[in-house]
Amino acid sequence: MQTADKETAFAEVIRKYENLWVAIAEKDDVEMVVGYGQTAVKAAKEASEKGYPQAMLFKVPSFSTRFIF
């Protein structure tokens, strides 16, 4: 899968987690959400309970927010 296609697919997956913390794990070269919640602790706990104790955590920003670099 091309990088742009992979990034677009991932953006669609996380769209429903706007303003929440998510735990991401990769399986078979596909990134998936394995936990989520209002806090990083909740997302990590859910991921760990599903067998992904080393999942990457990040907060999904509001999609209506603009970033300026």
Summary of the structure (lengths in Angstrom):
residues: 69
radius of gyration: 12.5
end to end distance: 28.7
largest distance: 37.1
contacts: 170
relative contact order: 0.21
helix: 36%
strand: 28%
